[in-house]
Amino acid sequence: MYDALLVLSFGGPEGPDDVMPFLENVTRGRAVPAARLEEVAQHYLHFGGVSPINAQNRALVAAIDDDLSAHGIELPVFWGNRHWSPYVGDAVREMADAGVRNALVFVTSAYASYSACRQYQDDLAAAAAGLGAAAPELHKLRHYFDHPGFIEPQRDAVRAALGEIDAGRRATTRLLFVAHSVPDAMAAAAGPHGGLYVAELEAASALVAAAAPDAEWRLAYCSRSGAPSVPWLEPDVNAVIRDLGAGDTTDVIVVPIGFVSDHIEVRWDLDVAAAATARTAGLAFRRTAPPAADPRFVAMVRELVRERLDHGAPRRALSGLGPSHDVCPAGCCRVPTR
């Protein structure tokens, strides 16, 4: 009943001239001050104005295409972004022109919340509305925050990072899981009954932390923006690192649990800003890689597709929260008040 797969992602600039238009796309309608946009633009320009996410998505799309074909699933794979080329509207138009009528959609965001799920659904609806009767049906695959293909590569990354630390310091090494902060109100509205964003992050963190059962771990947040008067999820990653530095911690392993692949929020907020905070605090700093480049993650996408092609297929999930729903319930991840 399905004849294509769309990989839907956030998008990112691919050169200095793209940076400000991209940021204006991201913040449109949110009244973000120009000074804040200029500040964030410098994070991108530090890396030549190029976000790593588009290159990583190209590699992911190619790997998914190869994996589906190798396992006898003949679905052409398309790619679209929310905030930069190739835009989701252009991708859906390309699918319609190719004769696609019913497509599955894999979103490079593993969690529930307005920005991580509902907003992507809105983007798909807007793209379809723009094509009218010619638009394909678009069905988003479920959340996968606790799927083995998301968890196991990160467990291995934690084990590898621990293996690089002198045995005498492992008892004073801490794991610090980091996700993108969102407004408290958005987090409270995540899921059909609210609060699911934090609950899923905590569940995923605990599953990955099982790879180092003797290490203490905490969940923190990065990339807070918006008006200071609006409460966002805390604690901030830098505050936690300073707190760890004031105790007996010698090493910190940062796991970007909220991210599927490297964004500027990973490369700048963690690799640059958080690493500098760790140096000041006297801590050795390591950051693990997100899972999207791992073959097990690619195989996970195939499994999620297989679930929808064959309703008898196993629906793997490692936590008590999963497997997630296929169709979002009414009122799920409500639109936040700006």
N, C-alpha and C positions, 0 to 999 in steps of 0.2 A: 504493500500500500504506500510505501515511500520510494521516491525516485531521486533523492539528493540529500546531501548533508551540508549545512552551512556552519562554518566556524565563525562565531561572532565574538569580537574582542573590543578592547577600549581604543586602541590606536595610539599613535604617537608621532611627533615630528621627525622628519628625516633630513633636516638641514636647518641652518640658522634662520633662514627666511620663513620657515614653517612654524617657529616656536610661538610667536605671539598670536598668530591666527588660530593655532591649535588651542592655546590657553583660553582664548576668547570663546572658542567652541565649548570647551569644558565648563566654563563659568557663566555662560549666557543665562541671563535671568536671575542671577544670584547676587547681584550688586556687590561683587568683589572689588575692592578699591584697586585703582591702577597701580599703586605702589606695591601691593601684594603680588599682582601679576608680574611686575618687573622683577621682584625678588625671586619668584619661582622660575622665571625665564632664565635667570642666571644659573640655576641648577642644571638646566638643559644645555646652556651654552658652555658650561664647564666640560661637557662631553661633546663639544662641537655642534651642538644643536640637534643631536641625533639620539632619540630614545632607542633602547635595545629591543623594544617590544615588537616592532614590525618585522625585523629580521627573524626574531624567534618565532613569530607566528607563521612566517613563510616556511620555516623549517618544520614546524608542527603540522601545518596543512599538508606538506609533501609527505611527511611520515605517516599521517593518518590515511592519506590516499593509498600509499603503498601497502599499509597494513590491512586495510579493508579489502583491497584486491587480492592480497596474498591469502586471505581467509574466505574468499568466494563471495564477498559482499560487494556487489557492483553498484555503488552509489558514487556519482561524481561529487567532488568536494569543492565547495565555494568558500570564499572568505570575505567578510565585511567587518567594518569597525564602527563604533559609535561616534568617535570624534575626529577621525582623520581618514584619508584615502587608504584603501578602498572603503567608501562609506557603505553602510548597510543598505541604504536605499538603492545604490548602484548595484550592489551584489544581488539584491532581490530582483531588480529589473533584468540583470543578466540571467538569472535563473528562469525568469518568465520567458525571456527570449529563447532560452534553450529548451522550452517545453516542459519545465518542471511544474508539477501540479501539487505534490505533497512532499514537504521537506522536513527533515529533522534538523534541530539547531543545537550545536554544542557551544556553550558560552564559557569563556576562559575565566570564570569566577565560580568558586566552589561553594559559596555560602548564600544564605538567605539575608536579604535586606532590600530596601528600596533601590539603592544604587547598585547592588550586586546582582539583583534578579529582576525586580519589578520594572526598573527603568529599561532594561534590555527588552523585556516583553513589550513595553510601550514603543520602543524603537521599531520592533518588528511589526507591530500593529500600524504604525505610521507609514512604514515602507510599503506594506500591503495596501493600505488605503490609497496611497498615491498611484497605484496601478489598477485599482478597481477590480473588475471581474477577471482581469488577466493575472492577478496576483496568485502565487501558490499558497496553499495552506502551510503554516509554519508552526512546528511543534517543538518546544524547548525540551531538551533532555533534563533529567533530574539533577539535583545537587549531588555532589560527590565528595564532600569534605571528609567522609570517613570510609571511602572506598579504598581497598588495598592498593590500587594503582596510584592513588594520591599519597597514601601514608607510607608505604614501604620504601619508596625512593628516599623519603625524608628521614626515615629511621636509619637507612644506610649512610646517609650524609652525616647524621649525628654521630654514628659509630666511627666514621672516618675522621671526623673532627676530633673526637676524643682520643683516637689513636695517635694523633699528632702531638698530644700534650704529654709532657713528662709524667710518668706514673706517680711521682711524688706530689703532683699538683692536681691530680684528678679529683681527689676528695674535696678540693676547694674550687672546683669548676662548677659553674651554674649555667643552666639552659635558659635562654630568654626568647620566648616566642613572640613574634611581632606581627601585627595586622594593621591595616589602614584604619585610623580612627574615623568615626562618624558621629554626628550629633546624637546626644543621649536619646532624643525623641525618636530619631530614625531607628536606633537600636531597639528601643522599646516597642516599636511597631513592626519589627521583623518577624515574619512567620504568621500563621493564622491566629495564634494566641499571644503573639508578642515575645520579644526577648530572645528570638532564635539565633540571631547573629552571634551574640556573645556565647550562647550555649554551644553552638556548633564549633566556634573557635576553641573553646575550652575542651570540648570532646576531642577535636583533632590534635590539639597540643598534648593532651594526656596520652593519646595513642602513640604519637611520635616519641614522647618522653619515655615510653616503655622500653625504648632501645637503650636507655641509660638509667636503669632503675635506681641506682645509688645517687644520682645527681638531682639536686633541687632544681625546680623550674618555676618560672613565672610567665604570665601573659601581659604584654604591654602593647602600646599603640604608637603609630607614627603618622606624620603628614597631616596633623590637625590644621585646619584653615577656618576661615569665617570669623565673624565678630567675636571678640573676647567675652562678650556678655552671654554668648550661647554656649551652654555646657556640652562638651564632647567627651567621648569615652577616654578614660585615663586608667592607669598611669602612662605618662609619656615614656618612651624607651630611654631617653636620656636621663630622666629623673631616676628610673630604676637602676641604670648603670652607675650613676653617682651614689645611690644608696648601697649597691653591692660593693663599690670601692671603699665605702666607709666601714665595711665589715671584714670578714676573713677571706673573702673571695679573691682568687688570683687570676682566674680565667673566665671569660664569658663566651659562650657559643650562641650566636644569634641565629634563630631559625625564622625566616620570613613566611610564617605559616599562613598568612592571609593572601599570599600571592602564588599564582601558578607559574609565572615566569618573571624575569627581571623587568621592573619598571624603573623610571627615574627615582620613584620613592624607595626602591631597594638600593639602587646604585648611589644615590646622593644621601638620602635620609639615614641609611644604614652604613654603607661602605665609607662614606665621607664623614657625615655629621656624628653618627653614633660611634664610629671608630675613633674619632677625635676625642669625644667625651670619655671613652674607655682609656685612651692614653693619658689624659689628664687625671683620671681616677686611679691610674696605676695598674690597670687590668690588661691582660693579654686578650686580644679580640679576634674571633673567628666568625665568619658568616657562611652558612650553608647555602647551597644552590637550591632554587625552587625545582619542582619535579618535571616540568613540561618536556625537557629534553630526554627524559628517561623512557626506554621502550615500554616499561610497565605502565606509564601514564598513557602512552599511545594505545596500548592494548586495552586500557580502561575505557577509552572512548569507544573502541569497537564493542566492548561488553555493554556499554550503555545503549549503543545502537541496537545490538542484538536483543536487549530487553524489549525494545519497542517493535522489533520485527517478529519476535517469538515470545509470546506472553508466558510461555513455560520456562523461559531462560532464567537462570539464577540471578537474583538481585543482591549482589554482595555489599555488605556494609559491616564495619567493625565496631560501631558504637550502638548504644541503645536508642539513639535518636534516628538512625537510618534503618532501611533505605528511605530516602525522601520520596515525597509524592511526585507523580508525573505531571499532574495538572494542579496549578496553584488554586487553593480554595478561595472563595469570595472573601474579600477583605484582607488577603494576605499581603504583608509588606506594604502597608498603607503609605500613601504619598505624604511626605513630611510637610509641615507648615513652614514656609520660608519666613 
